[in-house]
Amino acid sequence: MPLDVDRFPVRQPLPRERRDALSREVLVLKKQLNAVILAHNYQVPEIQDISDYVGDSLGLSQQAAATKADVIVFCGVHFMAETAKILNPDKIVVLPDKDAGCSLEQSCPADKLAEFQKTNPNFYTVTYINCSAEVKALSDVICTSGNAVKIVNASPKDRDLLFVPDENLGAWVMEQTGRPMTLWRGNCYAHVEFRRESLLRLKATYPDAKVVVHPESLREVRDLADSVCSTERMISFCKSNPANQFIIVTESGIIHRLQKECPEKEFICGPVFDAMRAPTDPCRCSECKYMKMNTLEKVRDCMKRLAPRVELSPEIIRKARLPIERMLEISKS
């Protein structure tokens, strides 16, 4: 079923007084609960600003695995909170909005994957972390956009690699590693909106800007990049590169962190193709409607109620934990 993004309301920024009051409430609750607040780079600025850690899926997984907190408040989407629960089965894991999902997760139902795996007993399933716990439980190893190349290079040479669920990330990994893989036909709706023509027009406006692209994007967009990398590596690339302007081709939430960490540099949102706009009109920025379902008020509320909680069966936790731990171990080397 196609994603109906029109059903999501347009986000309005919080008034400063309301934002400050909510932030104070959250910090008091965090201390009372011995909680840790983890936020993805795509979260709204006011959530990023009150979080203990802001990062990409790999960094968030590592933080979740290491935390000593009693409560994990996961400001991201559902599969991320599930990953934290898999790594911390005895801790309380809450997600501000239980409906914060992911088009990639939706593209790969566990029953369909299990059926396809039966077609080749030699499949070794490398699974992008953007998937359900049930899909993780069917996998041999998990990867993120930050470590996918390393994970694939470490995969058994005598096995046929099946990469799920992102076909664009998988295609980029094949380009980097030379390993043939069977690709599941899934994609991130927010990243496939980027198009070559729109990016070329923006490059013409900012000829000195470096172009940084997330590997979930289409190849026609990746081919225009100065760097193709995960959101965390986007941060380090922009910090270390001497350029003053950067076109950031991923979800626009990362711009807030980039501006905080590199205040002397300028960051331009990658342009999203919009067939309803004239070629001369400015393109809109990319926002993941699911990521933006979380709000500061919902963070406060989920901490007060300790709900909605992420709950998984012991069997799913046991099976899904093995490929995640395999990923974390390979990432250390």
N, C-alpha and C positions, 0 to 999 in steps of 0.2 A: 504494500500500500504506500503511495507517495506521501511524503511528509507535508502536512498542511500547515505551513508556517504562518499563514494569515490568521490562524486562530490565536496566536500569541499576542498579547497587548504590547504596544510600544512602551518601552521603559522611560519613565520620567525621572530626572535626577532628584534626589532628596534635598529639601531645604537644609541649609547648614546647621541650624539649631536642632532640627530633628535628627540629622545624621550624628551630631555630637552626643545627643542624649542616648540614642540607641547604642552607640559605640561604648559609652560608659556602662550601660546595662550589661552588654556582652562581656566586657572585661571583668565586671564583678562576678557574673555567672561562671566565667572561665576559672576564676580562682576558687569559687565555692565547689565546683565540680571536679577540680583537678583535670581540666579538659585541655586538649590541644586543638587548635583551629588550623586546618590545612586547606589551602585554596589553590585552584588551578590558575595559570596565567590568564585565562579568558574570563575570570570572574570580574564583576563590576568593581570600580575603584574603591568604594567604601568597604567592600568585603576584603579586598587585598590589604587595605590599610590596617585592619584589626587582626589579621591572621599571623600565626606564629611562623608559618612557612608558606611561600608562594613559589610554585614551580611547575614543571612539566610532569607527565605521568610517571617517568622513571624516578625523578626526585621525590614525588609524592609517595610512591611505593616504598622507597628507601626510608623516608621519614615515618611512614606508618609502621614499617617493620621494626623500627628502633624506638618508638615512643614508649615512655614510662607513664603516660597519662592514663587515667581511668576511663575517660570519655574522649572519643574522637569525633570532632565536628567536621564533616567533610563537605567543603564548599566546592562542588564540581558537579559531575553528573553521576547517575546511578551506578554504572559499572566501576567507577573509581571508588565509591564508598564500599561496594562489594569487595573490591580488592583489599581495602583496609580491614574489613571484617574477616576475610579469609586469613590474613596475616595476624589477626588479633581476635580469635574466636571468643575469648573470655571478656573482651572489653565491649562497652556500649559504643556503637557507631551510629551517628545520626546524620541525616541529610536534610538540609533546609526545606527542599521541595521534593516530595517523593516521585513526582512526575518528570523530574529533570532526567531525560533519557539521552539517546544518541542514535542518529540515523545509521551509523555503522553497526551498532549492536543490533538494531532492528533488522539489518540486512542479512544476518546470519543466525537463524534459529538453530538451536542445538539439535533438534530432530533431523533437520535437513543436512546439517554437517555430518552427523553420525551415519546417515544414509549414504552420503557421498564418500566418506572414508572407507566404507565397505567395498567400494569399487576397485580399491587398490590396497592390498594388505601391506605394501611396502611404503605407504605414505608416512612421512614424518611431519607432523602438523606444527608449523610455526604460526603462532596466533598473536596478532596485534592486540594489545591490552584493551582496546576499545571493543569489548565484547562482554557477554553475560558470564556469570560464574559457571553456568552449565556448559558453555562453550569452552571456558578455560579448563573445566574438568575433562574434556575430550582431547585436550592438547598435549603435545610433548614438551613444548617450551613456549613461554610468553615473550613478547618483545615490545618495545616502545619505538617511537620514531627516532629517539636518541640513541638506541643501541641495536636497532634492527640489523644493520650491516654486520656488527660484531656477532650477534646471535646466529645469523645465517652462516657466516664463515665458520662458526664453531659447530654447526650441525653435522651429523654423520654423513660422510661422503658416499656411503653405499645405500642411502635412502633417497626416495623420491620426495622432494619437498612440496608440501601443500601450504600455501600462505593464505591466511584468512584474517579479517574479512576485507581489508582495504586493497583493492586492485592497483591503485595509483602508488601507494607506498610500496607495495610488492614489486611493481614494475621498476621503480627507482632502485630498490634493493638489488634486483637482478642486474641493472646497469652497473652498480657499484661492485658487485661480487662476481659476476659472471656465472653464478649458479642458476641453472634452469629451475623454474618453480611452476607449479600449477597455481593459478590465482583465482581466489573466490571473487565473484562479481559483486563487490560492495564498494561504497564510497561515502565520503563525508559530504553531505549536501552543502555545507557552508564553503568547503574548499573547491568543489567543482564549479562554483559560480565564477571563479576567476577565469578570465579569458585572455588570450594572447593580444588581441586587438586593443582591448581596454588598457592592458599593461603597457603596450607600445606607446599609446597616446600619453600615458602618464610619464613614461620615460622621456618622451620628447619635451614635456614641460619641465622636468627635473633631470637634465642630461648628466649632471655630476653625481646623482644619487646612486648608491649601491642598492641592488635589488636582492632581497632576502626572501626566500620562498620555502614554505612548508612542503614536505614531500607528499602530503595527501593531495596536493594540487595536480592538475593535469600535466602531461609531459610538455604540451605546447607552452605552458607557463614556466615549468621548471627549466626549460631550455633557455629562458631569458635571464636566469638568476646568476648573480655573482656568488651566491652561496645557497645551497639547499640544505636545510637543517631543522632540527626540532626547535621548539620554542625556547628551551633553555640555551641551546647553542646560538640561537638568534641573539640572545642577550650578550653572550660572550663575544660573538662576532662584532656586534655593534660597539661594544666597549673597546675592543682592541684595534678595530680598523680606523685608520686616520681620517676617513671621509667624514663630512659634517652632515650629510643628508642620506637618509635610507628610506627606501620604499619597502614596507613590511607586508608581505603577501601571506597573511594568515588572519585568524579572527582578531578583531580590532581591540579586544580587551588587553592584549599584551602591550599596547601603546602606553598605557598608564605606567607599567613597571619600567619600560624603556625610558620614559621621560624622567622618572624618579632617579634611575641609576645613571643616566647619561644626560643631565640637564642642559649641557652645552650643545647638544646635537638636535637635529630636526628629524622627525619621523612622520612619514606620509603613509596613510592606510592604503593597502593595495586596493585597486578598483574592482568592484564586482560588476559583472555584466548585467545589464538590465535592458531587455528588449523593448521596454516601453519608453526608454529615454532616447532623445535625439543624439547623434554622434558628438555634438558639440556640448551636450549637458555634462556636468560633473557626475562621476559615478558614485554610487553610495558605497559605504564601507561594509565589510562583512561582519555580521554578528550571528553567533550561534544562539538561536532562540532558546534552546535548552539550557545552555550555560547561564543565560540571562534570566532564567526563571528564579534563581536564587536571589534573594534580597537581604539587606541588613536586618529588616524586621523579621523575616523568616528565620534568619540565623538566631536572633534573640528568642523567638518563639520555640524553635526546636530545642534550644538549651533549657528553657523553662519547663517544657513538657517531657524532655528526653524522648522526643518523637518528632517525625517518623524515624523509627529504628530500622536498620538493615539487619535482617535475619536470614540465615542460610542453614540448611540441614547439615549435620555433622559429616555425612557422606560426601556432599558437594564440597564442603570445606577441605576435607581430606584429599580428594582427588584434584581440586583446583590449586591447592597449595603447592603441590609438587612442581608443576611447570613454572610457577611464579618464583619459587625458591631456586629453581634451575637458572632462571633468568638473572636473579640477583647475584648468584654465585659467579656466573659467566661475566657479569658486569664489573665484578671486583678485579678480575684478572687483567 
